[in-house]
Amino acid sequence: MELEMNWLAILLAALSTLVMGFIWYNPKTFGNIWMRESGMTEEKMKGANMALIFGMSIVYAFMISLIINVLTIHQWGALGMVGGDAKAALPSYAAFMNDYGTAFRTFKHGALHGFISGLFLALPVIGTNALYERRSFKYTLVTGGFWIVCFTIMGGIICGMPK
């Protein structure tokens, strides 16, 4: 069994952040809290280049999806142990992948690892920035919570979507 990137899953995971953003930052959910805590106003939002914002958001989310792929699919670690070239690996690698190549490849397992990644990577980064930017703890919770949920969904999509 050869390990390959599932580019469709990575792209769908990246796009899921836009969908989640439309829900999360809607005024009926956390949008008003985020606007107040970040100092954003309707006037500032009207002057924004939304094509650039959404385009770069997809680029950044794609970059995040690439690392979530490695964090949620354990078999990438096995490939790393043989130097990244499965063709140059000993026969034991092929035997291992035949036995365990699809182990823990479920939406639930990917979502768990995505959640853990969000909690221990995204939240501390956002929290640290918020401290230096003098933003409130509410801001940290809203923004960090968004990324924890996004990482959870991304991990589930990437790990659970069959090739």
N, C-alpha and C positions, 0 to 999 in steps of 0.2 A: 504494500500500500504506500503510495507516494503522497506526501503532504503538500497541498497546494493552497494558495490564497483563494478564498471565495470572494471575488471582487464584487459580486452582486450583493452579498451580505454586508460587506464593508460599506458599499455605497448606500444601501438601505438604512444601515445603522446611522450613517452620517446624516441622511435626510430626516431621520426620525427626530433629530434634535430641533429641526425647524418646526415640525408638527408639535412637539412638546413645548417649544417656546411660544407658539401661538396660543396654546392652552394655558401654560403656566403664567405668562405675563399678560393675560387678558385681564381687564379691569375687574371682572367677576371672580377671578381667583386671586393672584398675587400682584397683578399689574399696578394697582394703586399704591400698595405698600412699597413696591420696588421704586416707583416713581418718586414717592415722598422721601424714601431713605437714600436714594441715589442723587437726589437733587434734580431729577429730570422733570422737564415741563413739556406741555403740549407744544409750545412755541419752538423749543429746541428740537423736538421730534419732527416738526414740519419742515425744518431746514435741512434734514439729513438726506444723504444720498443712499436711498434704500437699496438700490441695485448693488452698490458697492458693499453695503452692510450685509445683505443676504448672501451675496457671492462669496465674500470673505468668511462668513459664518460657515458656509458649506466647506470651504477649503480647510478651515480649522477643524471642523467636525470630522472631515475625512482623515486628517492627521491623527486625531484622537482615536478614530476607528481602527487605524493601523496598529496602534499600541494596545488597544483593548483586545484586538485579535490575538496578540501574543500573550496577554494576561489571562485570557479566558480559555484558550485552547492549550491544554497541557502538552500536547504532542510537539509543539514548537520547542519546548525545552529539550525534548529528546533529540530533535534535529540539531539544536545548538550543541548538544553534548558530542555529536560526531563532526562538528566543525561546519555545519550548515550545508554540506554536500552529501545527500543521501546515497548518491551513486558511488562515492568513495568510501562509504562506511563498511564496517565488517558485516558479515551475514547476520550477526546477532541483532543488528538494528532492524533489518527487514523482518526478522522473526518477531521482534518486539512490536513493530508496527502492525504486523498481521494479527497479533494477539490483542493489542491495546490501541490500535489506530483510531477507533471510534469511541473509546471509553470516555465517559463524562462529557459527551457532546450533546447536551440537551439545552433547551431554552432556560430551564430552571437553574441548571448549574452555571451557565453563562451569566444569568441575571445575578446570581449570588456573587460571583467574582467581579462583575461590573459594579454591584453595590459596594463591595469591600474596596474596590479601587476608587470609587467616588468618595467614599467616606474617608479613606486614608491618603488620597492624592488630591482630588479636586477641592474638598472642603478645607484642608489646611492651607493650600495655596491661596484660595479666595479669602480665608480668614486672616492670613498674614497680610495680604494686600489691604484688606479692610482696616486692619489695625494702623498701618502707616498712612492710609488715606483718611483716617479719622471717620470711618463709616461706622454705623451702628451695628449692634449684634443682630438686629432684625434684618438688615441688609445681608449680613453674612448667612443667616439662615435661609433667606429667600433665594439668594444666588447660589449658595452652596447646595441647598436642597434641590434646586433645579438640576445642577450637574450630577448630583447623586442619582436622581431619577433617570437622567439621560444615560449615564454610564450603565445603570441597571438594565435599561431597555436595549442599549447598544450591545452589551455583553450577551443578553438573551438572544438577540437577532443573530449575532455573529457565531455564537457557539451552537445555537440550535438549528440554524438553517442548513439543510443538507446541500451538498455540492451538486 
